[in-house]
């Protein structure tokens, strides 16, 4: 038969496959050396079970056999027994299509992996399976063949992208950074010292901070306890015949006993040198000093997470205590949120020409927010204890509602853990609202904003199990899933541009905050698809492409040595919405583009060849019409393509700052270059045109259009940004 590419289809239903069982049997018997021998009855049995897919071509009204795949199913893994393509239909992609169809079929059935056994000496077959992402798992002995020695069989395995996948290799394609999905439920335990307890009293200036500390415990952010020394201390300080209400209050809290006397003496001696060095050298420790040291010794002995204290001597020793004993010493103020972002009303245009309004929860919002949570099947006790659905009097949670046409369509709350290293967020939406998807995008954007520049934060996102839209949108921007809890996602937010200079600092932060380890030295840039060795949080060593790593750590960018970029101009009237780089936002509704992590930069068609996947894209705000005349932001090029103006619709324009009638402002050609970019970072310091001229990329003519810049120029630009 002519080998020219024709139309073929794949039959998967048993009633259709049955009529081709004879063709399948004959084809398999024609190459028993490669496919093995099975009785004829096996093919009929497997066809009836739905375990054979057949590829066919059509010649007029006649349907012709073109190939098949035979497989066995043993939950949760499948085995491919045969793949065969008729010689007259080869080189048409039929085998790839059969395997792709099988992957989809098995993923939908929640199978974890597919196994294929291939003789080691079958070079072409092994190449095929490698292209299908079947990796060698082990080497087995095969049978003897025609008096020759036994063949070696490569057992290849493909891990399916099933939502509940934990692959046999330990590397989960849905959870490539190896997060533990149970760790988010583990609460740190902090001991309280005496001063913190007494700060709960009226007219104490730290009262609000300590109140927030206890609210944080109620919100499941931590557990609080005391040492037995506190009870002894309260007894010592209570006059005879008097009752101290604080004793009754303290007895409610879990109590940890101190270390045995021999260990206690040794610990106190060592701790005294760190906390009270002067008085320790003079052997002048007071009773209160010794009591404070006993609190520390108790926390260290029981391997608790930390101690909450307002004693300045103890707080000053915090770095040393963390280094030597792994103990976090915290002030009560660490449990109170400091507003680094405006909580004023923010409005956004939505896809349905409705306006979404995001605002901090006020008392009058709470009844509607609770109604939304109830409709989302969240119980009243959960609403109070986990979702912060009641007034917290300025407590340690951020709470926002999203309204559309006056109705609450979204609610999000989060508590930032002590040390600013992780955020636990909960989100719910009104799935029936036509703005539900945009509502999710808006709340995820607000959540990401809470991470400050140069921070590495692990975000845990929980949501009602049935609200698939939240899961879908979150995964699309780098959240990862895994384990049995389908209503919890994780993401590392790296709000930084990583260079050789801050590589070690970033590496240490990722390891300390998230358990993920980068290579000790920044590798040289080869391509956006180069693979980098990563040690995941679960200890597995894996390799991720640079593109994949940046996507998982978005909006972080890795400016490896040798990575070039482009500088492209943006007018002030468009840059404000596209980049959102100005400290004071507009009071008017914001453009839809800000709802998207991936945005579109539209330009002249001649720019198409200047953009390539993985390039760094620096945005230069033109000086005209009040512009800054400086580089203001940097992102990553995802792809670039040409698009005719006549067919531009929502898919192109919603993610840009243009309406169809504004396209003439960037030229009157009928075709535009659409550059998709993501991982947008607003530069903390602007790089002026004068500085760019010094670097060799700032002449006025060059800044009028898109220009490529070398890796050396990229390094010099970033050095100016982060060293100024």
Secondary structure, DSSP 4 states (H G I P E B T S, - for coil): ---S---EEEE-SHHHHGGGHHHHHHHHHTTHHHH----HHHHHHHHHHT-EEEEEEEETTEEEEEEEEEEEEETTEEEEEEEEE-GGGTTSSHHHHHHHHHHHHHHHTT--EEEEEEETT-HHHHHHHHHTT-EEEEEEE---BTTBPPPEEEEEEEE---TT---TTS-BTTBTT---SSGGGPPEEEEE-HHHHHTTSTT-TTHHHHHHHHHHHHTTSEEEEEEHHHHHHHHHHSPTT---HHHHHHHHSEEEPPPPHHHHHHHHHHHHHHHSHHHHHTT---HHHHHHHHHHHHHHHTT-SEEE---HHHHHTHHHHHHHH--EEE-GGGGS----S--S-EEEE-TTS-EEEEEE--GGGHHHHHHHHHHTT--HHHHHHTS--S--SS-SEEEEEEEETTEEEEEEEEEEPTTSSEEEEEEEE-TTSTTHHHHHHHHHHHHHHTSPTT-EEEEEEEE-TT-HHHHHHHHHTT-B--SS-TTEEEEEEE-SEE-TTTHHHHHHHHHHHH--B--SSPPPP--TT-EEEEE-TTS-EEEEEHHHHHHHTTT-EE--TT--EEEEEE-HHHHHHHH---SS--SSPBPGGGG-SSEEEEEEGGGGGG--TT-EEEEEE-SGGG---EEEEEEEEEEEEEEEGGG--HHHHTTSS--GGGGGGG-S-SEEEEEEEEEEEEEEEEEEHHHHHHHT---TTGGGS-EEE-HHHHHHHHHHHHH-
